[in-house]
Amino acid sequence: MNAKIYSHEGAEVGNISLPEAVFGVAWNADLVHEVVIGMQANARESTAHTKGRGDVRGGGKKPWKQKGTGRARHGSSRSPMWVGGGVSHGPRNEKDYSVKINKKVRAKALAVVLSKKFVDAEVIFVDSLSITEPKTAKGKLVLNALAKGTGQTSLATKRKNTALVVLPNRSEAIEKSFRNFGNIEVMQAKDINPVDLLTYKYVVVADPASALEVLSKRVSVTAATPKK
């Protein structure tokens, strides 16, 4: 498997051989769905919280005597049917939404999504972004040049969830150059996951040789020999 490499000016500068384990995996919708739903559940926080009748203040005194008033009997003004009372069956912050995702399943899902992106021509390899100082204007020039050179015009025109820029190592200059773009996200190759890849249309891989080395190590767990 080979792919074209472009310069930050959008010119084709060579080719790179892609590992089959990362970009040659068949699409598996069920596997990807399982991992994405699991990761979204793990990211969910139990912030919504309501107070029951035992949590709200007051209500220690019986509102009126049990008999002889002609009204319904009540034992506390903090009952859920009273204004200012507790909430029945409301959300509680003790709930844990997290689920377990096996390492092999997570690694396989990453390879499956990367392979699908590559087949759909949504992965762009760039030899170097060549941004040494944080300048939004330089980031814009790179996007426009890549859009023109690769023929993916929506890379420069799409307003939401346009591209995920993948770096082998952190670069503060590159991160700050794209920080003002609400449709661009910059991440390291060691941190990307199926949810991030599916959120953005394009994946721009800078310094592909180093980035692919990191990605190959991440998906290699799927090829490990199972224990007997």
Backbone bond lengths (Angstrom), bond angles and torsions (degrees), N, CA, C in turn:
res aa  C-N    CA-C-N  psi(-1)  N-CA   C-N-CA  omega(-1)  CA-C   N-CA-C  phi
1 M - - - 1.464 - - 1.518 109.65 -
2 N 1.319 115.35 127.41 1.449 120.94 179.97 1.521 110.24 -124.78
3 A 1.313 115.56 153.14 1.461 121.47 177.98 1.521 108.95 -142.07
4 K 1.323 116.03 153.07 1.457 120.93 179.83 1.527 110.37 -79.45
5 I 1.321 114.28 147.09 1.462 121.04 174.55 1.517 108.57 -113.14
6 Y 1.317 116.31 134.22 1.455 121.71 -178.66 1.527 109.90 -113.90
7 S 1.313 114.81 155.62 1.465 120.15 173.29 1.518 108.26 -85.74
8 H 1.334 115.90 172.01 1.469 118.63 178.45 1.515 111.97 -69.00
9 E 1.351 115.69 -9.67 1.460 120.43 176.72 1.527 112.36 -94.65
10 G 1.343 115.91 1.75 1.460 120.13 177.23 1.511 115.09 89.88
11 A 1.330 118.43 2.89 1.460 121.41 -179.38 1.527 110.41 -88.14
12 E 1.320 116.13 143.27 1.460 120.81 177.56 1.524 109.30 -74.72
13 V 1.322 116.71 124.75 1.467 120.53 -174.82 1.527 113.28 -118.73
14 G 1.303 118.45 -2.01 1.457 119.29 179.59 1.516 112.64 161.64
15 N 1.332 114.00 -166.90 1.458 120.95 179.51 1.516 109.85 -132.29
16 I 1.312 115.66 160.03 1.451 121.29 177.60 1.521 109.39 -137.37
17 S 1.320 115.70 141.68 1.455 121.50 177.53 1.521 109.10 -86.28
18 L 1.319 115.88 126.87 1.463 121.17 -175.97 1.527 111.06 -99.05
19 P 1.312 117.78 139.14 1.472 120.52 177.63 1.530 111.17 -70.06
20 E 1.323 115.96 133.57 1.463 121.27 179.98 1.522 111.27 -61.83
21 A 1.317 116.99 -32.73 1.461 120.28 -176.80 1.519 112.57 -68.02
22 V 1.343 116.79 -18.53 1.467 120.65 -177.84 1.524 111.40 -104.49
23 F 1.343 117.24 -40.84 1.462 120.49 -173.72 1.526 113.50 -119.11
24 G 1.314 117.68 8.99 1.463 119.66 -179.38 1.510 113.64 -123.28
25 V 1.313 117.21 29.92 1.468 122.51 -177.85 1.522 109.78 -96.94
26 A 1.327 116.21 136.94 1.467 120.87 -178.54 1.527 110.85 -67.62
27 W 1.311 115.16 150.26 1.471 121.17 -179.56 1.525 110.41 -68.13
28 N 1.324 115.70 135.37 1.459 122.43 179.72 1.530 107.46 -137.25
29 A 1.332 115.76 93.92 1.458 120.58 -174.21 1.522 112.06 -65.37
30 D 1.321 116.93 -38.20 1.469 119.98 -177.95 1.529 110.90 -65.28
31 L 1.321 116.01 -41.73 1.460 120.33 179.59 1.523 111.01 -64.15
32 V 1.320 116.38 -46.04 1.464 120.88 -179.47 1.527 110.20 -63.84
33 H 1.313 116.96 -41.83 1.465 120.34 179.13 1.524 110.99 -61.13
34 E 1.322 116.28 -42.93 1.464 120.44 179.76 1.520 111.68 -60.65
35 V 1.320 116.91 -44.67 1.458 121.11 -177.43 1.529 111.10 -71.41
36 V 1.316 117.48 -42.44 1.466 120.64 -178.65 1.526 110.79 -64.09
37 I 1.325 116.61 -46.13 1.464 119.82 179.03 1.529 110.41 -63.31
38 G 1.330 116.59 -39.62 1.458 120.47 178.64 1.516 112.48 -64.24
39 M 1.328 117.01 -42.64 1.460 120.62 -179.58 1.528 111.14 -68.26
40 Q 1.317 116.77 -37.63 1.460 119.61 177.03 1.531 111.19 -66.33
41 A 1.326 116.09 -36.00 1.463 120.05 177.45 1.524 110.60 -67.58
42 N 1.335 116.76 -39.44 1.462 120.59 179.41 1.528 112.09 -67.62
43 A 1.313 116.29 -26.47 1.465 119.94 179.00 1.528 112.43 -85.37
44 R 1.315 116.50 -7.35 1.462 120.27 -176.73 1.524 110.36 -78.76
45 E 1.308 116.16 134.36 1.457 121.94 179.73 1.523 110.41 -107.94
46 S 1.303 115.98 141.58 1.464 120.84 178.51 1.527 109.09 -87.48
47 T 1.307 115.78 79.14 1.470 120.46 -178.68 1.525 112.35 -96.15
48 A 1.335 117.72 -31.03 1.465 120.37 -179.77 1.531 109.27 -68.54
49 H 1.315 115.97 127.81 1.462 119.72 -176.92 1.527 109.92 -148.93
50 T 1.319 115.81 129.97 1.461 121.13 175.99 1.520 109.51 -117.70
51 K 1.310 115.99 156.50 1.456 121.45 179.70 1.529 110.47 -97.83
52 G 1.309 115.49 134.06 1.452 120.73 174.01 1.524 110.58 -81.68
53 R 1.314 116.25 -179.27 1.467 119.03 -177.47 1.523 112.18 -65.42
54 G 1.308 116.75 -22.29 1.457 119.72 178.03 1.512 113.46 -84.39
55 D 1.336 117.46 -8.80 1.466 121.34 -177.61 1.520 113.37 -100.26
56 V 1.319 117.55 -24.67 1.464 119.77 -177.30 1.531 110.54 -80.34
57 R 1.309 115.36 157.60 1.455 120.76 -175.12 1.535 110.73 -83.67
58 G 1.314 116.15 143.99 1.462 121.62 175.31 1.519 111.88 93.71
59 G 1.318 114.28 -169.74 1.455 119.85 176.97 1.508 115.19 81.99
60 G 1.312 116.56 13.70 1.465 118.00 -178.65 1.524 113.46 -74.79
61 K 1.298 115.96 -25.73 1.460 119.95 -177.66 1.533 110.57 -97.73
62 K 1.310 116.21 139.75 1.455 120.77 176.73 1.536 108.69 -65.96
63 P 1.355 118.38 127.90 1.477 120.44 -174.39 1.529 113.27 -56.11
64 W 1.295 118.14 -43.67 1.465 122.96 175.87 1.517 109.04 -153.35
65 K 1.293 115.62 169.02 1.456 118.80 -175.86 1.529 111.19 -65.17
66 Q 1.304 114.38 159.65 1.456 120.59 -172.72 1.539 112.02 -64.58
67 K 1.311 117.04 -42.70 1.472 120.24 -174.31 1.525 111.75 -125.43
68 G 1.317 114.53 160.21 1.458 120.70 170.93 1.505 115.61 92.91
69 T 1.326 119.01 -4.63 1.468 119.79 -178.28 1.518 112.45 -95.87
70 G 1.312 117.09 -18.08 1.462 119.96 -176.02 1.514 113.33 83.37
71 R 1.311 115.88 -2.29 1.467 119.84 179.62 1.524 110.75 -104.44
72 A 1.314 115.37 166.65 1.461 119.69 179.01 1.518 109.85 -65.63
73 R 1.304 115.40 148.19 1.461 119.51 -178.58 1.534 110.24 -76.57
74 H 1.317 115.78 139.10 1.465 121.90 177.40 1.514 108.78 -140.59
75 G 1.333 114.40 143.75 1.456 118.82 -179.98 1.510 112.98 -105.90
76 S 1.358 117.09 -19.10 1.459 119.81 -177.79 1.519 109.86 -155.33
77 S 1.323 115.73 142.21 1.466 120.21 176.91 1.528 111.65 -81.05
78 R 1.327 116.01 -0.48 1.467 119.85 177.40 1.530 111.53 -97.76
79 S 1.292 117.54 12.45 1.460 122.91 175.86 1.527 109.76 -62.65
80 P 1.312 119.25 147.77 1.476 121.35 -179.67 1.521 113.85 -56.83
81 M 1.328 118.80 -22.53 1.461 119.44 -179.33 1.530 112.38 -84.62
82 W 1.329 117.06 -2.51 1.459 120.98 178.88 1.524 110.20 -99.93
83 V 1.333 115.85 147.50 1.467 120.19 172.75 1.524 108.38 -65.43
84 G 1.308 116.60 129.81 1.457 120.76 -177.61 1.507 112.96 87.89
85 G 1.331 115.89 0.90 1.457 119.49 179.01 1.509 112.56 -84.51
86 G 1.334 115.48 -175.73 1.451 120.24 179.27 1.520 112.03 -72.91
87 V 1.340 116.37 174.82 1.460 123.20 -179.25 1.519 108.89 -109.75
88 S 1.315 115.45 131.81 1.465 120.14 179.37 1.524 110.68 -86.08
89 H 1.317 116.27 128.82 1.471 123.03 172.97 1.531 112.88 57.22
90 G 1.322 117.05 31.24 1.456 120.08 178.28 1.524 111.66 -81.58
91 P 1.339 118.06 170.55 1.468 121.05 179.78 1.521 111.66 -66.32
92 R 1.318 115.26 144.06 1.463 121.48 178.95 1.529 108.73 -124.60
93 N 1.333 115.72 144.88 1.460 118.31 -176.67 1.521 113.94 -81.27
94 E 1.326 117.12 7.27 1.466 119.18 177.22 1.531 112.03 -83.51
95 K 1.334 117.73 -11.00 1.461 120.40 -173.90 1.526 111.15 -72.22
96 D 1.314 115.91 136.58 1.461 122.26 179.46 1.526 108.97 -109.78
97 Y 1.320 116.77 117.00 1.462 121.58 -177.02 1.528 112.94 -93.99
98 S 1.314 118.60 -4.64 1.462 121.27 -173.27 1.523 111.75 -66.90
99 V 1.322 114.73 148.24 1.460 122.24 177.03 1.524 108.75 -131.27
100 K 1.309 116.30 158.35 1.468 120.92 -178.97 1.527 109.73 -90.03
101 I 1.317 115.66 132.15 1.463 121.68 175.49 1.520 107.80 -120.80
102 N 1.307 117.42 120.41 1.464 121.20 -179.32 1.533 111.05 -64.03
103 K 1.322 116.17 146.63 1.463 120.93 -177.98 1.524 111.64 -60.05
104 K 1.323 116.87 -41.85 1.463 120.14 -178.81 1.520 111.25 -66.00
105 V 1.308 116.19 -38.82 1.472 120.29 179.34 1.522 110.29 -66.15
106 R 1.326 116.68 -43.38 1.467 120.83 179.39 1.533 110.87 -63.24
107 A 1.340 116.24 -43.26 1.463 120.46 -179.92 1.526 111.02 -66.12
108 K 1.330 116.34 -40.22 1.468 119.88 179.42 1.526 110.51 -65.14
109 A 1.319 117.38 -40.54 1.461 120.66 179.40 1.526 111.11 -62.71
110 L 1.340 117.16 -38.32 1.459 120.98 177.94 1.526 110.47 -61.24
111 A 1.337 116.42 -44.63 1.466 120.66 179.32 1.523 111.29 -66.93
112 V 1.318 117.04 -38.36 1.468 120.79 -179.66 1.523 110.87 -63.07
113 V 1.319 117.15 -44.95 1.471 120.81 -178.83 1.526 110.71 -68.51
114 L 1.327 117.66 -41.79 1.469 120.22 177.40 1.526 110.88 -61.43
115 S 1.317 116.47 -40.57 1.471 120.71 179.22 1.524 111.01 -64.68
116 K 1.331 116.36 -41.74 1.463 120.39 178.45 1.522 110.94 -64.10
117 K 1.316 116.90 -41.95 1.463 120.76 177.60 1.526 110.71 -61.82
118 F 1.331 116.86 -40.14 1.461 120.51 -179.32 1.524 110.84 -67.05
119 V 1.318 117.35 -43.06 1.461 121.26 178.74 1.523 111.07 -61.77
120 D 1.319 116.66 -35.79 1.471 121.70 -179.66 1.527 112.64 -83.97
121 A 1.343 116.93 8.88 1.474 122.27 178.70 1.521 111.88 59.74
122 E 1.321 116.53 38.54 1.461 120.94 -179.46 1.528 112.19 -111.74
123 V 1.334 116.86 11.05 1.464 121.84 175.79 1.520 108.29 -111.10
124 I 1.321 116.84 124.73 1.461 122.58 -178.36 1.520 108.85 -119.66
125 F 1.324 116.13 125.35 1.460 121.44 -179.53 1.529 109.39 -101.28
126 V 1.330 115.29 127.66 1.469 121.64 -178.40 1.521 108.48 -121.84
127 D 1.318 116.68 130.02 1.466 119.69 -176.99 1.520 111.44 -61.57
128 S 1.334 116.72 -41.70 1.462 121.21 177.77 1.515 108.74 -165.00
129 L 1.324 116.14 139.45 1.469 119.43 178.53 1.521 111.90 -79.69
130 S 1.325 116.72 -18.63 1.472 122.06 174.66 1.523 113.22 52.38
131 I 1.314 115.70 46.58 1.465 120.93 175.51 1.522 107.43 -114.78
132 T 1.324 116.09 107.72 1.466 120.71 -176.08 1.518 113.69 -99.39
133 E 1.337 115.94 -15.53 1.459 120.42 177.31 1.531 108.76 -136.57
134 P 1.317 116.68 144.59 1.468 119.34 -176.21 1.516 112.88 -68.72
135 K 1.324 115.45 107.57 1.459 122.01 178.45 1.523 108.80 -139.79
136 T 1.323 116.69 118.36 1.456 120.87 178.39 1.523 111.18 -60.49
137 A 1.309 116.65 -35.54 1.463 121.13 -179.58 1.525 111.09 -61.98
138 K 1.343 116.63 -37.51 1.462 119.57 178.76 1.528 110.82 -68.47
139 G 1.312 115.80 -39.31 1.455 119.08 176.71 1.521 111.53 -60.85
140 K 1.319 116.91 -40.26 1.460 121.64 178.31 1.516 111.37 -65.25
141 L 1.329 116.93 -41.00 1.463 120.65 178.77 1.527 111.29 -62.47
142 V 1.336 116.77 -40.60 1.464 120.80 179.12 1.521 110.47 -63.00
143 L 1.327 117.31 -45.55 1.467 120.63 -179.73 1.527 111.47 -61.95
144 N 1.315 116.86 -44.30 1.464 120.88 179.91 1.524 111.44 -64.16
145 A 1.343 116.13 -40.89 1.465 119.93 -179.48 1.524 111.51 -66.83
146 L 1.336 116.62 -42.26 1.461 119.64 178.91 1.525 111.45 -67.04
147 A 1.328 116.21 -38.28 1.465 119.67 178.77 1.528 110.85 -62.18
148 K 1.322 116.53 -40.37 1.453 120.44 -179.90 1.526 111.71 -74.17
149 G 1.333 116.85 -42.27 1.456 120.20 -176.67 1.520 113.64 -70.46
150 T 1.324 117.13 -36.37 1.469 120.84 -178.21 1.521 112.85 -90.12
151 G 1.314 117.28 -13.40 1.459 119.90 -177.59 1.516 113.78 83.04
152 Q 1.339 116.77 2.93 1.463 121.54 177.99 1.524 108.32 -91.44
153 T 1.318 115.99 79.95 1.460 120.64 -173.07 1.531 113.38 -63.33
154 S 1.325 116.57 -28.96 1.471 119.16 -178.24 1.522 112.41 -68.55
155 L 1.346 116.73 -12.21 1.457 120.07 176.24 1.522 110.76 -63.23
156 A 1.338 116.17 -26.68 1.464 120.36 -179.38 1.521 112.32 -103.68
157 T 1.345 117.12 -13.77 1.460 119.12 -174.83 1.527 114.00 -112.68
158 K 1.323 117.69 -23.96 1.466 120.54 -177.62 1.526 109.73 -66.04
159 R 1.324 116.98 132.49 1.462 119.93 -172.44 1.524 113.84 -94.46
160 K 1.313 117.82 -22.02 1.458 119.82 -177.30 1.525 110.54 -125.89
161 N 1.352 114.93 137.40 1.471 121.51 174.32 1.527 111.50 48.47
162 T 1.315 115.61 54.51 1.462 120.12 -174.65 1.523 113.01 -78.72
163 A 1.325 117.06 -56.29 1.458 118.26 -171.99 1.522 111.99 -147.80
164 L 1.317 113.44 148.15 1.458 122.27 171.74 1.525 107.10 -110.60
165 V 1.320 116.49 114.57 1.464 121.81 -179.62 1.524 108.25 -89.81
166 V 1.322 116.44 120.18 1.463 122.36 -175.77 1.526 109.30 -106.23
167 L 1.332 115.81 123.68 1.464 122.09 179.99 1.520 109.85 -114.61
168 P 1.333 117.76 145.08 1.467 119.22 175.68 1.524 112.12 -69.61
169 N 1.323 116.07 -32.50 1.457 122.47 178.19 1.528 109.01 -138.67
170 R 1.302 115.05 159.91 1.459 118.86 -177.29 1.526 111.48 -68.94
171 S 1.326 115.23 139.24 1.462 122.11 175.46 1.519 107.99 -134.11
172 E 1.304 116.46 110.25 1.461 120.59 -178.29 1.521 111.62 -64.37
173 A 1.336 116.69 -35.00 1.463 120.38 -179.38 1.530 110.74 -64.90
174 I 1.333 116.57 -42.96 1.465 120.04 179.85 1.522 110.66 -69.50
175 E 1.318 116.42 -41.59 1.465 119.88 179.46 1.530 111.34 -59.79
176 K 1.318 116.59 -44.33 1.463 119.99 -178.84 1.522 111.97 -73.05
177 S 1.334 117.23 -27.77 1.463 120.18 179.44 1.525 111.64 -68.31
178 F 1.330 116.74 -29.17 1.466 120.74 -179.69 1.525 112.54 -104.60
179 R 1.327 117.58 1.04 1.455 120.87 -174.45 1.526 112.62 -65.68
180 N 1.318 117.51 -30.85 1.460 120.70 -178.42 1.529 113.03 -80.06
181 F 1.338 116.75 -5.11 1.460 119.99 177.37 1.534 108.42 -92.10
182 G 1.305 116.64 117.60 1.454 119.69 -179.81 1.513 113.18 -73.68
183 N 1.332 117.45 -10.37 1.468 120.92 -177.61 1.527 112.92 -107.38
184 I 1.332 117.48 8.16 1.466 122.14 -178.91 1.520 109.28 -123.89
185 E 1.333 116.00 137.64 1.467 121.09 176.68 1.523 108.31 -128.14
186 V 1.326 116.56 136.89 1.463 121.98 179.25 1.521 108.84 -111.90
187 M 1.337 116.52 127.16 1.459 121.64 -179.47 1.522 109.82 -140.52
188 Q 1.316 115.91 159.83 1.449 121.35 173.80 1.526 110.04 -85.10
189 A 1.323 116.20 152.93 1.468 120.83 -177.21 1.523 111.47 -61.19
190 K 1.302 117.73 -27.88 1.458 120.95 -178.57 1.525 112.37 -75.56
191 D 1.328 117.47 -12.09 1.464 120.84 -173.81 1.524 114.34 -110.34
192 I 1.322 118.82 -12.67 1.464 119.51 -175.35 1.526 110.30 -68.89
193 N 1.309 116.14 152.63 1.455 121.78 -179.43 1.523 108.97 -144.94
194 P 1.339 117.92 169.26 1.471 120.61 -177.39 1.526 113.80 -57.43
195 V 1.327 117.98 -35.30 1.464 120.11 -179.26 1.527 110.45 -64.35
196 D 1.332 117.54 -44.62 1.461 121.14 179.00 1.526 110.93 -64.94
197 L 1.318 116.83 -41.77 1.460 120.31 -178.60 1.521 111.82 -64.25
198 L 1.333 116.59 -38.91 1.462 120.16 -179.27 1.522 112.49 -78.28
199 T 1.322 116.85 -18.68 1.464 120.25 179.62 1.527 110.95 -71.42
200 Y 1.334 116.80 -37.37 1.463 121.36 -175.97 1.525 110.53 -106.14
201 K 1.317 115.41 147.57 1.469 120.30 -176.89 1.518 111.60 -72.40
202 Y 1.331 117.46 -47.38 1.460 121.00 -176.73 1.529 111.23 -108.19
203 V 1.324 114.63 152.22 1.458 122.19 173.82 1.524 107.47 -121.67
204 V 1.320 116.78 113.20 1.458 122.23 -179.80 1.521 108.05 -101.57
205 V 1.322 116.52 112.96 1.460 121.90 -176.18 1.523 109.12 -101.59
206 A 1.322 116.80 113.42 1.460 121.62 178.44 1.524 110.04 -91.70
207 D 1.344 116.02 146.15 1.470 121.83 -176.85 1.536 109.00 48.42
208 P 1.349 116.65 65.02 1.469 120.57 -171.04 1.520 115.09 -58.49
209 A 1.332 118.66 -33.45 1.466 119.97 -178.82 1.522 111.08 -60.15
210 S 1.325 116.78 -46.41 1.463 120.94 179.81 1.523 111.71 -72.53
211 A 1.337 116.68 -39.19 1.457 120.47 -179.59 1.521 111.66 -65.78
212 L 1.327 117.06 -40.49 1.467 120.49 -179.83 1.522 111.55 -68.05
213 E 1.317 116.24 -30.13 1.461 119.34 176.52 1.531 110.31 -63.57
214 V 1.328 116.03 -42.02 1.461 120.70 178.58 1.525 110.63 -66.51
215 L 1.342 116.72 -44.39 1.459 120.62 -178.41 1.523 111.78 -66.41
216 S 1.327 116.75 -35.91 1.474 120.44 179.08 1.521 110.92 -63.62
217 K 1.320 116.36 -38.89 1.466 119.90 178.03 1.523 111.00 -67.23
218 R 1.329 116.69 -34.79 1.462 119.89 -178.27 1.521 112.19 -69.83
219 V 1.314 117.96 -36.24 1.463 120.44 -178.18 1.528 112.53 -91.92
220 S 1.331 116.84 -6.28 1.473 119.67 -177.70 1.512 112.27 -66.18
221 V 1.325 119.02 -18.50 1.461 121.34 179.87 1.518 111.08 -62.72
222 T 1.346 117.69 -25.93 1.457 120.98 -179.58 1.510 112.14 -70.84
223 A 1.337 116.12 -22.06 1.457 119.81 -178.56 1.523 112.06 -95.36
224 A 1.320 117.87 2.19 1.452 121.16 -179.00 1.527 110.64 -65.68
225 T 1.305 116.14 145.85 1.457 120.87 -179.69 1.513 110.29 -73.96
226 P 1.330 117.82 126.48 1.470 119.24 -178.23 1.534 111.59 -68.18
227 K 1.336 114.76 149.05 1.459 119.17 179.72 1.535 110.05 -74.09
228 K 1.318 115.47 143.35 1.464 120.91 178.42 1.528 110.03 -89.60
